[in-house]
Amino acid sequence: MEADIIGHMLLQLERGALDRWGKGDPCGYLEISAPEVTYFDPFTPRRLDGLDSLKEWYTPFAGKIRIDRDELLDPRVQIVGSAAILTFQYVSHGSEGAKKWNCTEVYRCEATDWRIIHTHWSFAAE
């Protein structure tokens, strides 16, 4: 598959999950994550391992997040074999005020589907 097509596809997957998250639905990310996904963010005390751990982490957020508007800034997709690394800055405005984040998503191609195998969110410098 051509790099531009893969990049566009991964951005669509990410945009769809972010749109759902902004409406209080974390399941968009759960649906595109692999069973063995690993996850870091500034609020997790340690790395989360596996889809069940991620589901447990996300459950309390269901229905509580509201993002009125957001931006995905300077996205970049790097493809390495059957994996792709998506990096971007994310700016959101909503129920938690204005937030600026750095995000790294590592996707792996499984047959014809791309799944997140690692996520890392961190606060971006202002």
Secondary structure, 3 states (H helix, E strand, C coil): CCHHHHHHHHHHHHHHHHHHHCCCCCHHHHHCEEEEEEEECCCCCCCEECHHHHHHHHHHHCCCCCEEEEEEEEEEEEEECCEEEEEEEEEEEECCEEEEEEEEEEEEEECCEEEEEEEEEEECCC
